[in-house]
Amino acid sequence: MRNAGLGSWPSRRAAISPGRAALIFGDRVTTYAELHSRVGRLASQLRAAGVAPGDRVAYLGPNHPAFVETMFATYVVGGVFVPLNFRLTAPEIDYQLQNSGAGVLVYGPECAATVRESKQVASLLRVVPLTAYEQWLADGEPEAAAVAVSLDSPACILYTSGTTGRPKGAVLTHGNVIWNCYNLLVGVDVAGDEVTLISAPLFHVAALNQCLLPTFLKGGTSVIMPSWGTDECFDMIAEHRVTWMFGVTTMYAGLAQSPRWADADLTSVRNLIVGGASIPPELIRIYLARGLTFCQGYGMTETAPGATFLEAPESADHVGSAGVPVFFADVRCVRPDLSPADPGEPGEVQVRGPNVTPGYWDDPAASEQSFAGDGWFRTGDIAVVDDDGHYRIVDRLKDMFVSGGENVYPAEVESAIFEHPAVAEAAVIGVPDEKWGEVGRAFVVLAPAQSLTADDLRAFLAGRLGRYKIPKYVDVVDDLPRTGSNKVRKAPLREIPLPG
């Protein structure tokens, strides 16, 4: 089967709802008709620069309408879009440009220094800063028909966080992205009048594939935040009457801990989606008390990203659950020998379906290692499944540690720590111990104007966790290291020497 894939979406949506607002960025509103025209001109410029079907086009910069336009223009010409993490250094960007073989780079002014330091940029076909972007686009031809592609054709390369070694470029096909949109639309009642706040980085798969593209497909409006800020989020929700947003635990915790929380006008909000890591049940209850329900889900870049989902009507009865398998995918929880884990028994999550990556760009060895056979993708995440088939993500397989012969899952400990009223955030790792093999070490960020001692926290946890799960070491820190998608990076924490 061949069609125009994602590249046909701007023209199809412009034909249906030309006057509706597609994107809002600051004071700038772009309708679907205007977006279609701009994407067409940009696509003609990519062709003129030498981009042919299958060639890669990269974007580097914070959230901006140019990200969306460059992505769709790349799809129009049959190319492969490579969104880059704008927080990376020049050598890190160079690796991804070289690995992907990108020929064109569009970048924001915030990344000008990184581009100047790059050793790879000089070899590209075309480099376009946003300061010259508008003129470049205006010089393009007004029409550009979308190249026909197979649903199995690569659409984008998304580089994983790279918490161990070099990041890998997960390939998502047009079919992967489209089927993920279908799964999302089954789980969330996205409407044509949706006003979606794009508050997480668009180079992150969740903001792009779970929010912007489903909203686009339904003809809603995406309000683009250039960067995250709790006050800015409150302001935009009120100004634009936002109905839907995605965030990770850190973002939602920041909103709930803000002095504006109690009086903020959130009456327009219909759906909140959370992902990236397990969300503490206590935070879920804080939002439920405001009449706000989380649609929780679990997934990863390689599953485009949805793998399991908990629809809003089920949230109150399954607090902390990541839901059940999405409509168009299969999910299983297995032991190391691939036999099914019993209900309540921790096992690895594996996913199979049309949303699952075919593999990693230019890395056949990693691709082969990531599949267990018969199409099952190994996530490396540990979950337990209850008798009703609901998944609860316990932790990353690599984050689990063994203390005195007992498995300890840091996410469980972090959730318990978060229940302490003085705690804003927490991250737990395993560290060597002569007696127990490994013990827990907690890094804790305090809420404003709060204090907490290690003994106080351990006493608080004594009635909530088994003794072997309670961290032996507690470090109070100002902040936690993060990836570009706002997840906590535990590798730097493991490098911090133990006290004493």
Phi, psi and omega per residue, in radians:
M1 nan 2.331 3.113
R2 -2.231 2.407 3.049
N3 -2.623 -2.953 -3.107
A4 -1.576 0.052 3.056
G5 0.930 -2.585 -3.104
L6 -1.163 -0.390 3.141
G7 -1.158 -0.326 -3.138
S8 -1.507 -0.181 -3.027
W9 -1.082 -0.758 3.138
P10 -1.031 -0.756 -3.129
S11 -1.219 -0.685 3.134
R12 -1.145 -0.758 -3.133
R13 -1.228 -0.629 3.106
A14 -1.130 -0.601 3.114
A15 -1.194 -0.570 -3.091
I16 -1.458 -0.775 -3.039
S17 -2.443 1.161 -3.034
P18 -1.073 -0.572 -3.037
G19 -1.576 -0.132 -3.141
R20 -1.252 2.616 3.094
A21 -1.309 2.124 3.079
A22 -1.533 -0.794 -3.070
L23 -2.331 2.468 2.969
I24 -2.184 2.228 3.131
F25 -2.439 1.867 -3.029
G26 1.082 -2.209 3.114
D27 -1.584 -0.002 -3.053
R28 -1.632 2.203 3.092
V29 -2.010 2.241 3.115
T30 -2.030 2.083 3.114
T31 -1.364 2.944 3.112
Y32 -1.135 -0.608 3.097
A33 -1.156 -0.765 3.115
E34 -1.128 -0.692 3.136
L35 -1.120 -0.733 3.113
H36 -1.045 -0.763 3.136
S37 -1.119 -0.784 -3.115
R38 -1.155 -0.720 3.114
V39 -1.094 -0.701 3.118
G40 -1.079 -0.781 3.118
R41 -1.119 -0.725 -3.141
L42 -1.154 -0.679 3.112
A43 -1.078 -0.698 3.124
S44 -1.140 -0.572 3.093
Q45 -1.250 -0.618 3.058
L46 -1.118 -0.718 3.093
R47 -1.084 -0.751 -3.129
A48 -1.121 -0.509 3.126
A49 -1.371 -0.112 3.100
G50 1.795 0.185 3.136
V51 -1.357 2.100 3.139
A52 -1.949 2.911 3.106
P53 -0.916 2.310 -3.120
G54 1.614 -0.272 3.112
D55 -1.293 2.725 -3.057
R56 -1.815 2.424 3.102
V57 -2.182 2.223 -3.072
A58 -1.873 2.655 3.043
Y59 -2.279 2.356 -3.125
L60 -2.308 1.998 3.118
G61 2.779 2.853 3.068
P62 -1.110 2.977 -3.141
N63 -0.931 2.313 -3.079
H64 -2.873 2.630 3.083
P65 -0.975 -0.503 3.134
A66 -1.095 -0.510 3.054
F67 -1.036 -0.871 -3.105
V68 -1.119 -0.763 -3.124
E69 -1.146 -0.745 3.126
T70 -1.127 -0.705 3.114
M71 -1.046 -0.921 -3.090
F72 -1.171 -0.639 3.111
A73 -1.116 -0.667 3.073
T74 -1.066 -0.744 3.116
Y75 -1.165 -0.621 3.128
V76 -1.033 -0.703 -3.106
V77 -1.538 0.079 3.117
G78 1.419 0.281 -3.119
G79 -1.488 -3.117 -3.139
V80 -2.037 2.166 -3.059
F81 -1.532 2.375 -3.117
V82 -2.200 1.595 3.080
P83 -1.370 2.275 -3.059
L84 -1.888 2.575 3.106
N85 -1.291 1.963 -3.037
F86 -1.244 -0.115 3.123
R87 -1.557 -0.067 -3.097
L88 -1.366 2.808 3.090
T89 -1.431 2.949 3.140
A90 -1.015 -0.802 3.112
P91 -1.074 -0.627 3.119
E92 -1.191 -0.715 3.083
I93 -1.140 -0.715 3.134
D94 -1.035 -0.715 3.127
Y95 -1.055 -0.768 -3.089
Q96 -1.264 -0.619 3.053
L97 -1.130 -0.757 -3.131
Q98 -1.200 -0.759 -3.112
N99 -1.128 -0.719 -3.129
S100 -1.372 -0.377 -3.071
G101 1.236 0.544 -3.131
A102 -1.061 2.454 3.126
G103 -1.840 -0.384 -3.127
V104 -2.274 2.466 3.081
L105 -2.273 2.206 2.957
V106 -1.888 2.303 -3.071
Y107 -2.469 2.663 3.126
G108 -1.484 2.786 -3.106
P109 -1.093 -0.431 3.121
E110 -1.134 -0.331 -3.078
C111 -1.873 0.229 -3.074
A112 -1.060 -0.709 -3.128
A113 -1.137 -0.711 3.115
T114 -1.079 -0.744 3.137
V115 -1.136 -0.690 3.119
R116 -1.104 -0.625 -3.120
E117 -1.409 -0.211 -3.082
S118 -1.182 2.491 3.046
K119 -1.736 -0.164 -3.076
Q120 -1.677 -0.482 -3.025
V121 -1.035 -0.635 -3.085
A122 -1.068 -0.376 -3.095
S123 -1.599 -0.024 -3.088
L124 -1.360 2.758 3.105
L125 -1.155 -0.733 -3.077
R126 -2.665 2.367 3.080
V127 -2.176 2.137 -3.028
V128 -2.162 1.914 3.023
P129 -1.333 2.679 3.123
L130 -1.098 -0.375 3.093
T131 -1.151 -0.415 3.097
A132 -1.930 0.043 -2.999
Y133 -1.135 -0.800 -3.063
E134 -1.083 -0.728 3.131
Q135 -1.197 -0.701 3.114
W136 -1.044 -0.775 3.133
L137 -1.147 -0.770 -3.095
A138 -1.090 -0.500 -3.138
D139 -1.372 -0.099 -3.124
G140 -1.366 2.861 3.073
E141 -1.255 2.552 -3.029
P142 -1.256 -0.372 -3.105
E143 -2.163 2.481 3.051
A144 -2.651 1.942 -3.124
A145 -1.266 2.469 -3.120
A146 -1.247 2.383 3.085
V147 -1.227 2.368 3.090
A148 -1.244 2.333 3.125
V149 -2.329 2.808 2.992
S150 -1.448 2.660 3.056
L151 -1.115 -0.310 3.082
D152 -1.525 -0.035 3.140
S153 -1.268 2.439 3.086
P154 -1.050 2.337 3.073
A155 -1.797 -0.760 -3.079
C156 -2.612 2.780 3.030
I157 -2.098 2.051 -3.129
L158 -1.982 2.088 -3.093
Y159 -1.430 2.288 3.140
T160 -1.214 2.932 -3.001
S161 -1.100 -0.418 3.098
G162 1.216 0.727 -3.139
T163 -1.209 -0.369 3.037
T164 -2.294 2.086 3.112
G165 1.206 -2.830 3.134
R166 -1.220 2.478 3.046
P167 -1.156 2.618 3.115
K168 -1.846 2.511 3.140
G169 -1.567 1.752 3.115
A170 -1.295 2.186 3.121
V171 -1.543 2.227 2.988
L172 -2.016 2.236 3.133
T173 -1.464 2.960 3.039
H174 -1.005 -0.709 3.129
G175 -1.145 -0.715 3.092
N176 -0.968 -0.840 -3.072
V177 -1.191 -0.749 -3.109
I178 -1.160 -0.773 3.120
W179 -1.131 -0.598 3.062
N180 -1.101 -0.697 3.087
C181 -1.067 -0.725 3.099
Y182 -1.052 -0.800 3.131
N183 -1.042 -0.728 -3.137
L184 -1.141 -0.743 -3.109
L185 -1.215 -0.433 3.013
V186 -1.206 -0.688 -3.044
G187 -1.482 -0.450 -3.103
V188 -2.202 2.331 3.129
D189 -1.404 1.220 3.108
V190 -1.218 2.281 -3.058
A191 -1.980 2.872 3.119
G192 -1.154 -0.362 3.107
D193 -1.729 0.306 -3.132
E194 -1.082 2.440 2.994
V195 -2.109 1.806 -2.982
T196 -1.787 2.229 3.103
L197 -1.554 2.018 3.097
I198 -1.586 1.583 -2.989
S199 -1.836 -0.310 3.075
A200 -1.664 2.802 -3.106
P201 -1.071 2.368 -3.117
L202 -1.242 -0.314 3.059
F203 -1.278 -0.175 3.086
H204 -1.547 2.370 -2.976
V205 -1.051 -0.574 -3.071
A206 -1.215 -0.822 3.130
A207 -1.065 -0.678 -3.081
L208 -1.331 -0.954 -2.982
N209 -1.595 -0.378 3.135
Q210 -1.674 -0.283 -3.067
C211 -2.165 -1.123 -3.006
L212 -1.109 -0.873 -3.052
L213 -1.213 -0.740 3.033
P214 -1.075 -0.655 3.080
T215 -1.101 -0.753 3.101
F216 -1.059 -0.789 -3.119
L217 -1.030 -0.644 -3.135
K218 -1.541 -0.093 3.123
G219 1.430 0.402 3.085
G220 -1.483 -2.991 -3.089
T221 -1.989 2.280 3.068
S222 -1.814 2.071 3.066
V223 -1.639 2.029 -2.990
I224 -1.701 2.102 3.007
M225 -1.599 2.249 3.111
P226 -1.153 -0.552 3.106
S227 -2.738 2.793 -3.076
W228 -1.371 2.444 3.003
G229 -2.789 2.357 -3.079
T230 -1.133 -0.761 3.129
D231 -1.130 -0.741 3.123
E232 -1.090 -0.638 3.114
C233 -1.117 -0.852 3.097
F234 -0.999 -0.746 -3.117
D235 -1.095 -0.778 -3.083
M236 -1.230 -0.645 3.076
I237 -1.032 -0.774 -3.119
A238 -1.232 -0.768 -3.064
E239 -1.183 -0.756 -3.031
H240 -1.785 0.043 -3.114
R241 0.946 0.969 -3.107
V242 -1.072 2.380 -3.131
T243 -1.858 -0.303 -2.972
W244 -2.725 2.459 3.044
M245 -2.692 2.775 3.023
F246 -1.972 2.548 3.038
G247 -2.752 2.925 3.021
V248 -1.782 2.970 -3.036
T249 -0.916 -0.755 -3.111
T250 -1.000 -0.736 -3.110
M251 -1.172 -0.806 -3.139
Y252 -1.197 -0.600 3.077
A253 -1.130 -0.698 3.117
G254 -1.072 -0.695 3.099
L255 -1.127 -0.802 -3.086
A256 -1.165 -0.485 -3.118
Q257 -1.586 -0.070 -3.133
S258 -1.274 2.540 3.055
P259 -1.119 -0.252 3.126
R260 -1.487 -0.171 -3.013
W261 -0.968 -0.849 -3.011
A262 -1.093 -0.603 -3.042
D263 -1.879 0.017 -3.103
A264 -1.130 2.453 3.088
D265 -1.456 1.814 -3.137
L266 -2.040 0.359 -3.033
T267 -1.186 -0.356 -3.134
S268 -1.400 -0.317 -2.996
V269 -1.273 2.183 3.121
R270 -1.834 -0.614 -3.064
N271 -2.413 2.406 2.990
L272 -2.170 2.240 3.096
I273 -1.974 2.391 3.119
V274 -2.197 2.515 3.119
G275 -2.810 -2.953 3.101
G276 1.618 -0.703 3.105
A277 -2.903 2.880 3.140
S278 -1.046 2.425 3.123
I279 -1.758 2.304 -3.104
P280 -1.049 2.368 3.120
P281 -0.961 -0.589 -3.132
E282 -1.090 -0.650 3.108
L283 -1.187 -0.668 3.082
I284 -1.027 -0.754 -3.116
R285 -1.160 -0.594 3.095
I286 -1.062 -0.725 3.134
Y287 -1.276 -0.661 3.099
L288 -1.062 -0.603 3.128
A289 -1.139 -0.415 3.068
R290 -1.617 0.103 -3.120
G291 1.363 0.332 -3.109
L292 -1.937 2.251 -3.043
T293 -1.972 2.324 3.056
F294 -1.467 2.360 2.857
C295 -1.660 1.795 -3.092
Q296 -1.550 2.655 3.100
G297 -2.636 2.979 3.065
Y298 -2.377 2.467 3.083
G299 -3.133 -2.982 -3.125
M300 -2.737 2.944 -3.121
T301 -0.894 -0.742 -3.040
E302 -1.229 -0.217 3.088
T303 -1.928 0.229 2.905
A304 1.271 0.236 -0.033
P305 -1.961 -0.113 -2.930
G306 -1.178 2.228 3.055
A307 -2.128 -0.801 3.014
T308 -2.217 2.789 -3.114
F309 -2.688 2.473 3.070
L310 -1.981 1.910 -3.103
E311 -1.209 2.675 -3.026
A312 -0.930 -0.758 -3.122
P313 -1.084 -0.343 -3.112
E314 -1.629 -0.160 -2.939
S315 -1.109 -0.758 -3.073
A316 -1.141 -0.547 -3.112
D317 -1.512 -0.183 -3.091
H318 -2.356 0.928 -3.107
V319 -1.025 2.216 3.123
G320 1.587 -0.134 3.122
S321 -1.372 2.536 3.028
A322 -1.592 0.117 3.039
G323 1.604 -2.775 -3.106
V324 -2.070 2.949 -3.125
P325 -0.956 2.444 3.091
V326 -1.070 2.838 -2.957
F327 -1.023 -0.791 -3.058
F328 -1.864 0.926 3.048
A329 -2.851 2.782 3.046
D330 -1.962 2.470 3.123
V331 -2.335 2.453 3.083
R332 -2.408 2.789 3.119
C333 -2.137 2.065 -2.960
V334 -2.291 2.748 3.015
R335 -1.366 3.014 3.120
P336 -1.001 -0.504 3.127
D337 -1.513 0.154 3.107
L338 1.286 0.133 3.019
S339 -1.349 2.638 -3.078
P340 -1.100 2.359 3.036
A341 -1.283 2.509 3.092
D342 -1.258 2.772 3.047
P343 -0.938 2.264 -3.133
G344 1.494 -0.128 -3.141
E345 -1.632 2.206 3.125
P346 -1.078 2.402 3.087
G347 -2.682 2.919 3.134
E348 -1.362 2.413 3.068
V349 -1.436 2.294 3.047
Q350 -2.264 2.537 -2.993
V351 -2.266 2.465 3.078
R352 -2.446 2.327 3.112
G353 2.873 3.120 -3.087
P354 -1.259 -0.120 3.090
N355 -1.633 -0.043 -3.032
V356 -1.567 2.320 -3.140
T357 -0.898 2.544 2.984
P358 -1.343 -0.230 3.123
G359 2.602 -2.905 -3.075
Y360 -1.817 2.522 -3.086
W361 -1.092 2.165 3.051
D362 0.945 0.623 -3.137
D363 -2.536 1.242 -3.078
P364 -1.095 -0.545 -3.139
A365 -1.150 -0.823 3.119
A366 -1.132 -0.639 3.120
S367 -1.088 -0.800 -3.114
E368 -1.141 -0.702 -3.119
Q369 -1.169 -0.373 -3.046
S370 -1.476 -0.105 -3.118
F371 -2.043 2.418 -3.108
A372 -1.595 0.043 -3.077
G373 1.830 2.647 3.122
D374 1.002 0.541 3.037
G375 1.460 0.036 -3.101
W376 -1.449 2.116 3.133
F377 -1.548 2.258 3.107
R378 -1.434 2.025 -3.104
T379 -1.455 -0.473 -3.025
G380 1.354 0.165 3.107
D381 -1.830 2.568 -3.116
I382 -1.851 2.348 3.126
A383 -2.428 2.839 2.883
V384 -2.090 2.562 -3.132
V385 -2.062 2.290 -3.131
D386 -1.518 -3.112 -3.070
D387 -1.129 -0.388 3.132
D388 -1.559 0.016 3.134
G389 1.496 0.194 3.120
H390 -1.458 2.337 -3.135
Y391 -1.618 2.389 2.979
R392 -2.157 2.013 -3.096
I393 -1.314 2.120 -3.075
V394 -1.521 -0.850 3.134
D395 3.122 3.031 2.970
R396 -1.241 2.450 3.112
L397 -0.984 -0.681 -3.090
K398 -1.333 -0.296 -3.139
D399 -1.538 -0.368 3.122
M400 -1.067 2.480 3.020
F401 -2.307 2.868 -3.060
V402 -2.009 2.125 -3.128
S403 -2.097 2.004 -3.125
G404 1.034 0.571 3.131
G405 1.504 -0.032 -3.124
E406 -1.866 2.385 3.069
N407 -1.256 2.322 3.065
V408 -2.087 2.226 3.138
Y409 -1.855 1.903 -3.043
P410 -0.936 -0.589 -3.114
A411 -1.058 -0.634 3.112
E412 -1.147 -0.746 3.140
V413 -1.163 -0.725 3.128
E414 -1.061 -0.701 3.119
S415 -1.097 -0.704 3.120
A416 -1.170 -0.710 3.115
I417 -1.100 -0.683 -3.098
F418 -1.083 -0.413 -3.135
E419 -1.196 -0.311 3.098
H420 -1.213 2.273 -3.048
P421 -1.109 -0.332 -3.129
A422 -1.489 -0.153 -2.997
V423 -1.695 2.271 3.042
A424 -1.674 -0.714 -3.140
E425 -2.612 2.786 3.091
A426 -2.673 2.568 3.029
A427 -2.403 2.362 -3.074
V428 -2.146 2.387 3.075
I429 -2.281 2.875 3.013
G430 -1.672 2.405 3.122
V431 -2.252 2.686 -3.092
P432 -1.085 2.545 3.097
D433 -2.563 2.303 -3.061
E434 -1.088 -0.643 -3.058
K435 -1.462 -0.821 -2.978
W436 -1.797 -0.028 -3.072
G437 1.525 -1.046 3.036
E438 -2.519 2.627 3.024
V439 -2.385 2.946 -3.106
G440 -1.490 2.550 3.003
R441 -2.263 2.107 -3.084
A442 -1.822 2.322 2.999
F443 -1.875 2.089 -2.971
V444 -2.108 2.274 3.002
V445 -1.790 2.209 -3.085
L446 -1.523 2.635 3.011
A447 -1.193 2.776 -3.116
P448 -0.942 2.393 3.051
A449 1.107 0.437 3.136
Q450 -1.953 2.724 3.048
S451 -2.338 2.707 -3.092
L452 -2.838 2.292 3.053
T453 -1.737 2.837 3.118
A454 -1.070 -0.713 -3.141
D455 -1.138 -0.683 3.110
D456 -1.065 -0.778 -3.108
L457 -1.162 -0.745 3.135
R458 -1.107 -0.644 3.093
A459 -1.146 -0.678 3.123
F460 -1.115 -0.664 -3.083
L461 -1.401 -0.286 -3.015
A462 -1.005 -0.618 3.139
G463 -1.608 0.020 -3.067
R464 -1.963 -0.442 -3.077
L465 -2.323 2.680 2.974
G466 -1.064 2.644 -3.022
R467 -1.015 -0.629 -3.094
Y468 -1.224 -0.278 3.137
K469 -1.565 -0.304 -3.063
I470 -1.308 2.210 -3.078
P471 -1.046 2.366 3.058
K472 -1.314 -0.585 -3.106
Y473 -2.022 2.430 3.088
V474 -2.289 2.097 3.107
D475 -1.962 2.136 3.021
V476 -1.550 2.133 -3.051
V477 -2.218 2.843 -3.130
D478 -1.344 -0.607 3.137
D479 -2.781 3.050 -3.128
L480 -2.073 2.490 3.112
P481 -1.168 2.510 -3.040
R482 -2.333 2.733 2.968
T483 -1.434 3.064 3.104
G484 -1.111 -0.395 3.124
S485 -1.678 0.295 3.014
N486 1.302 0.224 3.025
K487 -1.418 2.636 3.102
V488 -1.250 2.315 3.061
R489 -1.658 2.016 -3.083
K490 -1.547 -0.340 -3.132
A491 -0.994 -0.826 3.112
P492 -1.087 -0.559 3.132
L493 -1.157 -0.609 -3.135
R494 -1.194 -0.336 -3.118
E495 -1.510 -0.159 -3.121
I496 -1.373 2.162 -3.110
P497 -1.054 2.603 3.063
L498 -1.199 2.593 3.126
P499 -1.140 2.567 3.095
G500 1.407 nan nan
